[in-house]
Amino acid sequence: MNSTDPESAIETERRQGEQKPASHAPKTLGSTSVPDEKQEETRLSPGLSAGETYEAGSISHIASELSFVCILIPRFSDHYLIGDITESLSEWMKETCISYGWRLDAISVRPGYLEWIMSVPPNTNPAHLMKIFRQHTSQKIFEDFPRFKQKNVSGQFWAPGNFVVTGNQLQTPEVVNNFILQTRRQQGIV
């Protein structure tokens, strides 16, 4: 039988139409009924037995996140993160995470550095998120705490360099101190 024969082409199309899986059944036009909740649940999660439920985002949420530990230090070693700025920094960090769909898991504001743990989608570029935090918090610090702007004319409150590692535990004091020392050396301060 020739594959270009019109009758065989029609027969082939008919057979292919019969072989389509049932899940691709055409929609009924004109129906305005709302699907039964249990039917929808079974369709979304066929492994569950009747009556079982799960949180829709919990399974994919766990499997599709990266956790980062990040540290920033002030550009000037005598610009301490103490007093009223600590509460503001915590609030700004939370706002930034919410704005971008990230989750702030922990934050530690110490006199010499800011450290936080966050969970982000796996396609998030760590350099990009650090740039966002640097810009946002620098702007807020200089607006709300002008005492820091008097000495710093760069427009960036934070020292150059980033500390970003995957993980979900705050860093040890030794690791933090080594990062601070390395950054200060690069600045020519130490």
Phi and psi in degrees as GROMACS dihedral restraints (atoms count N, CA, C in turn):
[ dihedral_restraints ]
;  ai    aj    ak    al  type     phi  dphi    fc
    3     4     5     6     1   -80.3    20    10
    4     5     6     7     1   133.4    20    10
    6     7     8     9     1   -72.2    20    10
    7     8     9    10     1   -14.9    20    10
    9    10    11    12     1   -94.2    20    10
   10    11    12    13     1    -0.5    20    10
   12    13    14    15     1   -64.9    20    10
   13    14    15    16     1   128.7    20    10
   15    16    17    18     1   -58.8    20    10
   16    17    18    19     1   -36.3    20    10
   18    19    20    21     1   -67.8    20    10
   19    20    21    22     1   -39.7    20    10
   21    22    23    24     1   -70.4    20    10
   22    23    24    25     1   -32.6    20    10
   24    25    26    27     1   -64.9    20    10
   25    26    27    28     1   -41.6    20    10
   27    28    29    30     1   -65.2    20    10
   28    29    30    31     1   -42.3    20    10
   30    31    32    33     1   -62.5    20    10
   31    32    33    34     1   -40.9    20    10
   33    34    35    36     1   -64.1    20    10
   34    35    36    37     1   -44.3    20    10
   36    37    38    39     1   -61.6    20    10
   37    38    39    40     1   -40.3    20    10
   39    40    41    42     1   -63.8    20    10
   40    41    42    43     1   -43.7    20    10
   42    43    44    45     1   -65.6    20    10
   43    44    45    46     1   -40.7    20    10
   45    46    47    48     1   -64.5    20    10
   46    47    48    49     1   -37.5    20    10
   48    49    50    51     1   -63.2    20    10
   49    50    51    52     1   -35.3    20    10
   51    52    53    54     1   -72.6    20    10
   52    53    54    55     1   -25.3    20    10
   54    55    56    57     1   -89.0    20    10
   55    56    57    58     1    -3.8    20    10
   57    58    59    60     1   -64.1    20    10
   58    59    60    61     1   140.0    20    10
   60    61    62    63     1   -64.4    20    10
   61    62    63    64     1   152.9    20    10
   63    64    65    66     1   -63.3    20    10
   64    65    66    67     1   -25.4    20    10
   66    67    68    69     1   -68.4    20    10
   67    68    69    70     1   -14.8    20    10
   69    70    71    72     1  -100.3    20    10
   70    71    72    73     1    25.1    20    10
   72    73    74    75     1   -61.8    20    10
   73    74    75    76     1   142.8    20    10
   75    76    77    78     1   -64.9    20    10
   76    77    78    79     1   149.7    20    10
   78    79    80    81     1   -74.2    20    10
   79    80    81    82     1   148.0    20    10
   81    82    83    84     1   -81.3    20    10
   82    83    84    85     1   124.1    20    10
   84    85    86    87     1   -78.7    20    10
   85    86    87    88     1   144.9    20    10
   87    88    89    90     1    84.1    20    10
   88    89    90    91     1    -3.8    20    10
   90    91    92    93     1   -83.4    20    10
   91    92    93    94     1   129.9    20    10
   93    94    95    96     1  -115.3    20    10
   94    95    96    97     1    12.9    20    10
   96    97    98    99     1   -73.9    20    10
   97    98    99   100     1   147.5    20    10
   99   100   101   102     1   -87.4    20    10
  100   101   102   103     1   134.5    20    10
  102   103   104   105     1   -62.0    20    10
  103   104   105   106     1   145.2    20    10
  105   106   107   108     1   -61.7    20    10
  106   107   108   109     1   136.6    20    10
  108   109   110   111     1   -58.3    20    10
  109   110   111   112     1   -42.3    20    10
  111   112   113   114     1   -68.0    20    10
  112   113   114   115     1   -36.0    20    10
  114   115   116   117     1   -64.4    20    10
  115   116   117   118     1   -42.9    20    10
  117   118   119   120     1   -62.8    20    10
  118   119   120   121     1   -43.2    20    10
  120   121   122   123     1   -61.4    20    10
  121   122   123   124     1   -44.1    20    10
  123   124   125   126     1   -65.5    20    10
  124   125   126   127     1   -39.0    20    10
  126   127   128   129     1   -65.1    20    10
  127   128   129   130     1   -38.6    20    10
  129   130   131   132     1   -76.8    20    10
  130   131   132   133     1   -30.7    20    10
  132   133   134   135     1  -140.0    20    10
  133   134   135   136     1    79.9    20    10
  135   136   137   138     1   -64.9    20    10
  136   137   138   139     1   -15.5    20    10
  138   139   140   141     1   -77.2    20    10
  139   140   141   142     1   -11.2    20    10
  141   142   143   144     1   -86.9    20    10
  142   143   144   145     1   143.7    20    10
  144   145   146   147     1   -86.0    20    10
  145   146   147   148     1   167.7    20    10
  147   148   149   150     1   -56.5    20    10
  148   149   150   151     1   134.0    20    10
  150   151   152   153     1    93.1    20    10
  151   152   153   154     1   -19.1    20    10
  153   154   155   156     1   -80.0    20    10
  154   155   156   157     1   146.3    20    10
  156   157   158   159     1  -134.2    20    10
  157   158   159   160     1   167.0    20    10
  159   160   161   162     1  -150.0    20    10
  160   161   162   163     1   161.6    20    10
  162   163   164   165     1   -78.8    20    10
  163   164   165   166     1   128.0    20    10
  165   166   167   168     1   -56.1    20    10
  166   167   168   169     1   -42.3    20    10
  168   169   170   171     1   -90.3    20    10
  169   170   171   172     1   -11.9    20    10
  171   172   173   174     1   -66.5    20    10
  172   173   174   175     1   -41.1    20    10
  174   175   176   177     1   -69.6    20    10
  175   176   177   178     1   -51.0    20    10
  177   178   179   180     1   -70.3    20    10
  178   179   180   181     1   -29.3    20    10
  180   181   182   183     1   -62.3    20    10
  181   182   183   184     1   -45.4    20    10
  183   184   185   186     1   -66.5    20    10
  184   185   186   187     1   -41.7    20    10
  186   187   188   189     1   -78.0    20    10
  187   188   189   190     1   -12.6    20    10
  189   190   191   192     1  -123.3    20    10
  190   191   192   193     1    42.2    20    10
  192   193   194   195     1  -132.1    20    10
  193   194   195   196     1   150.7    20    10
  195   196   197   198     1  -119.2    20    10
  196   197   198   199     1   143.0    20    10
  198   199   200   201     1  -109.1    20    10
  199   200   201   202     1   134.2    20    10
  201   202   203   204     1  -123.2    20    10
  202   203   204   205     1   144.7    20    10
  204   205   206   207     1  -106.7    20    10
  205   206   207   208     1   127.0    20    10
  207   208   209   210     1  -127.7    20    10
  208   209   210   211     1   145.5    20    10
  210   211   212   213     1  -136.5    20    10
  211   212   213   214     1   136.2    20    10
  213   214   215   216     1  -128.4    20    10
  214   215   216   217     1   146.3    20    10
  216   217   218   219     1  -123.9    20    10
  217   218   219   220     1   150.0    20    10
  219   220   221   222     1   -61.1    20    10
  220   221   222   223     1   147.7    20    10
  222   223   224   225     1   -61.1    20    10
  223   224   225   226     1   -39.2    20    10
  225   226   227   228     1  -103.0    20    10
  226   227   228   229     1   132.3    20    10
  228   229   230   231     1   -67.9    20    10
  229   230   231   232     1   -17.4    20    10
  231   232   233   234     1   -96.8    20    10
  232   233   234   235     1     9.4    20    10
  234   235   236   237     1   -93.6    20    10
  235   236   237   238     1    94.4    20    10
  237   238   239   240     1   -89.9    20    10
  238   239   240   241     1   142.7    20    10
  240   241   242   243     1   -92.0    20    10
  241   242   243   244     1    78.3    20    10
  243   244   245   246     1  -135.0    20    10
  244   245   246   247     1   161.0    20    10
  246   247   248   249     1    74.3    20    10
  247   248   249   250     1  -138.9    20    10
  249   250   251   252     1   -64.0    20    10
  250   251   252   253     1   -24.2    20    10
  252   253   254   255     1   -70.1    20    10
  253   254   255   256     1   -24.9    20    10
  255   256   257   258     1   -64.6    20    10
  256   257   258   259     1   -43.9    20    10
  258   259   260   261     1   -66.3    20    10
  259   260   261   262     1   -41.5    20    10
  261   262   263   264     1   -62.8    20    10
  262   263   264   265     1   -44.8    20    10
  264   265   266   267     1   -59.4    20    10
  265   266   267   268     1   -44.2    20    10
  267   268   269   270     1   -59.6    20    10
  268   269   270   271     1   -43.9    20    10
  270   271   272   273     1   -66.7    20    10
  271   272   273   274     1   -43.8    20    10
  273   274   275   276     1   -63.9    20    10
  274   275   276   277     1   -37.4    20    10
  276   277   278   279     1   -65.2    20    10
  277   278   279   280     1   -42.7    20    10
  279   280   281   282     1   -62.0    20    10
  280   281   282   283     1   -46.0    20    10
  282   283   284   285     1   -60.2    20    10
  283   284   285   286     1   -42.6    20    10
  285   286   287   288     1   -63.3    20    10
  286   287   288   289     1   -44.9    20    10
  288   289   290   291     1   -61.8    20    10
  289   290   291   292     1   -45.1    20    10
  291   292   293   294     1   -62.3    20    10
  292   293   294   295     1   -42.5    20    10
  294   295   296   297     1   -60.0    20    10
  295   296   297   298     1   -36.0    20    10
  297   298   299   300     1   -99.6    20    10
  298   299   300   301     1     2.4    20    10
  300   301   302   303     1    77.7    20    10
  301   302   303   304     1    24.1    20    10
  303   304   305   306     1  -100.8    20    10
  304   305   306   307     1   166.3    20    10
  306   307   308   309     1  -120.9    20    10
  307   308   309   310     1   123.7    20    10
  309   310   311   312     1   -85.4    20    10
  310   311   312   313     1   113.0    20    10
  312   313   314   315     1   -91.1    20    10
  313   314   315   316     1   -31.9    20    10
  315   316   317   318     1  -160.1    20    10
  316   317   318   319     1   152.7    20    10
  318   319   320   321     1  -145.9    20    10
  319   320   321   322     1   141.2    20    10
  321   322   323   324     1  -135.1    20    10
  322   323   324   325     1   115.1    20    10
  324   325   326   327     1  -103.1    20    10
  325   326   327   328     1   110.0    20    10
  327   328   329   330     1  -110.0    20    10
  328   329   330   331     1   160.7    20    10
  330   331   332   333     1   -53.7    20    10
  331   332   333   334     1   -35.0    20    10
  333   334   335   336     1  -104.2    20    10
  334   335   336   337     1    -4.0    20    10
  336   337   338   339     1  -164.8    20    10
  337   338   339   340     1   162.9    20    10
  339   340   341   342     1  -118.1    20    10
  340   341   342   343     1   126.0    20    10
  342   343   344   345     1  -128.7    20    10
  343   344   345   346     1   138.6    20    10
  345   346   347   348     1  -149.1    20    10
  346   347   348   349     1   158.5    20    10
  348   349   350   351     1  -119.1    20    10
  349   350   351   352     1   133.0    20    10
  351   352   353   354     1  -140.0    20    10
  352   353   354   355     1   153.7    20    10
  354   355   356   357     1  -112.8    20    10
  355   356   357   358     1   133.3    20    10
  357   358   359   360     1  -137.9    20    10
  358   359   360   361     1   162.4    20    10
  360   361   362   363     1   -61.6    20    10
  361   362   363   364     1   152.4    20    10
  363   364   365   366     1   -64.7    20    10
  364   365   366   367     1   -18.3    20    10
  366   367   368   369     1   -90.2    20    10
  367   368   369   370     1     8.2    20    10
  369   370   371   372     1   -79.2    20    10
  370   371   372   373     1   128.9    20    10
  372   373   374   375     1   -82.4    20    10
  373   374   375   376     1   119.8    20    10
  375   376   377   378     1   -59.3    20    10
  376   377   378   379     1   -36.4    20    10
  378   379   380   381     1   -64.9    20    10
  379   380   381   382     1   -37.5    20    10
  381   382   383   384     1   -66.9    20    10
  382   383   384   385     1   -44.3    20    10
  384   385   386   387     1   -67.0    20    10
  385   386   387   388     1   -35.5    20    10
  387   388   389   390     1   -66.1    20    10
  388   389   390   391     1   -38.4    20    10
  390   391   392   393     1   -60.9    20    10
  391   392   393   394     1   -42.6    20    10
  393   394   395   396     1   -62.2    20    10
  394   395   396   397     1   -47.5    20    10
  396   397   398   399     1   -63.2    20    10
  397   398   399   400     1   -43.0    20    10
  399   400   401   402     1   -59.1    20    10
  400   401   402   403     1   -50.7    20    10
  402   403   404   405     1   -65.0    20    10
  403   404   405   406     1   -47.9    20    10
  405   406   407   408     1   -63.0    20    10
  406   407   408   409     1   -49.1    20    10
  408   409   410   411     1   -71.8    20    10
  409   410   411   412     1   -35.8    20    10
  411   412   413   414     1   -60.2    20    10
  412   413   414   415     1   -47.1    20    10
  414   415   416   417     1   -59.1    20    10
  415   416   417   418     1   -47.0    20    10
  417   418   419   420     1   -65.0    20    10
  418   419   420   421     1   -41.5    20    10
  420   421   422   423     1   -61.4    20    10
  421   422   423   424     1   -47.4    20    10
  423   424   425   426     1   -68.3    20    10
  424   425   426   427     1   -31.6    20    10
  426   427   428   429     1   -72.3    20    10
  427   428   429   430     1   -47.0    20    10
  429   430   431   432     1   -89.8    20    10
  430   431   432   433     1   -20.8    20    10
  432   433   434   435     1  -132.2    20    10
  433   434   435   436     1    72.2    20    10
  435   436   437   438     1   -61.8    20    10
  436   437   438   439     1   -16.2    20    10
  438   439   440   441     1   -58.5    20    10
  439   440   441   442     1   -28.1    20    10
  441   442   443   444     1   -78.6    20    10
  442   443   444   445     1   -22.8    20    10
  444   445   446   447     1   -79.7    20    10
  445   446   447   448     1   -23.4    20    10
  447   448   449   450     1   -57.2    20    10
  448   449   450   451     1   -42.2    20    10
  450   451   452   453     1   -90.8    20    10
  451   452   453   454     1   -28.7    20    10
  453   454   455   456     1  -104.8    20    10
  454   455   456   457     1   107.5    20    10
  456   457   458   459     1   -98.2    20    10
  457   458   459   460     1     2.3    20    10
  459   460   461   462     1   -75.3    20    10
  460   461   462   463     1   -22.9    20    10
  462   463   464   465     1    86.2    20    10
  463   464   465   466     1    -4.8    20    10
  465   466   467   468     1  -117.7    20    10
  466   467   468   469     1   118.1    20    10
  468   469   470   471     1   -72.1    20    10
  469   470   471   472     1   -33.9    20    10
  471   472   473   474     1   -88.0    20    10
  472   473   474   475     1   147.5    20    10
  474   475   476   477     1   -66.5    20    10
  475   476   477   478     1   153.2    20    10
  477   478   479   480     1   -63.2    20    10
  478   479   480   481     1   152.0    20    10
  480   481   482   483     1   101.0    20    10
  481   482   483   484     1   148.5    20    10
  483   484   485   486     1  -126.2    20    10
  484   485   486   487     1   148.7    20    10
  486   487   488   489     1  -119.5    20    10
  487   488   489   490     1   109.7    20    10
  489   490   491   492     1  -138.6    20    10
  490   491   492   493     1   121.3    20    10
  492   493   494   495     1  -134.0    20    10
  493   494   495   496     1   152.1    20    10
  495   496   497   498     1   -73.9    20    10
  496   497   498   499     1   143.6    20    10
  498   499   500   501     1   150.8    20    10
  499   500   501   502     1   174.6    20    10
  501   502   503   504     1  -135.5    20    10
  502   503   504   505     1    26.5    20    10
  504   505   506   507     1  -128.7    20    10
  505   506   507   508     1   138.3    20    10
  507   508   509   510     1   -59.5    20    10
  508   509   510   511     1   149.4    20    10
  510   511   512   513     1   -75.9    20    10
  511   512   513   514     1   156.8    20    10
  513   514   515   516     1   -71.2    20    10
  514   515   516   517     1   156.8    20    10
  516   517   518   519     1   -56.9    20    10
  517   518   519   520     1   -34.2    20    10
  519   520   521   522     1   -64.2    20    10
  520   521   522   523     1   -43.8    20    10
  522   523   524   525     1   -64.1    20    10
  523   524   525   526     1   -44.9    20    10
  525   526   527   528     1   -62.5    20    10
  526   527   528   529     1   -46.3    20    10
  528   529   530   531     1   -62.4    20    10
  529   530   531   532     1   -39.0    20    10
  531   532   533   534     1   -63.8    20    10
  532   533   534   535     1   -40.8    20    10
  534   535   536   537     1   -62.9    20    10
  535   536   537   538     1   -44.8    20    10
  537   538   539   540     1   -62.8    20    10
  538   539   540   541     1   -45.2    20    10
  540   541   542   543     1   -62.3    20    10
  541   542   543   544     1   -44.5    20    10
  543   544   545   546     1   -61.7    20    10
  544   545   546   547     1   -43.3    20    10
  546   547   548   549     1   -64.6    20    10
  547   548   549   550     1   -43.9    20    10
  549   550   551   552     1   -64.8    20    10
  550   551   552   553     1   -35.8    20    10
  552   553   554   555     1   -63.3    20    10
  553   554   555   556     1   -43.7    20    10
  555   556   557   558     1   -65.0    20    10
  556   557   558   559     1   -29.4    20    10
  558   559   560   561     1   -79.1    20    10
  559   560   561   562     1   -13.4    20    10
  561   562   563   564     1    82.5    20    10
  562   563   564   565     1    17.0    20    10
  564   565   566   567     1   -86.6    20    10
  565   566   567   568     1   -36.1    20    10
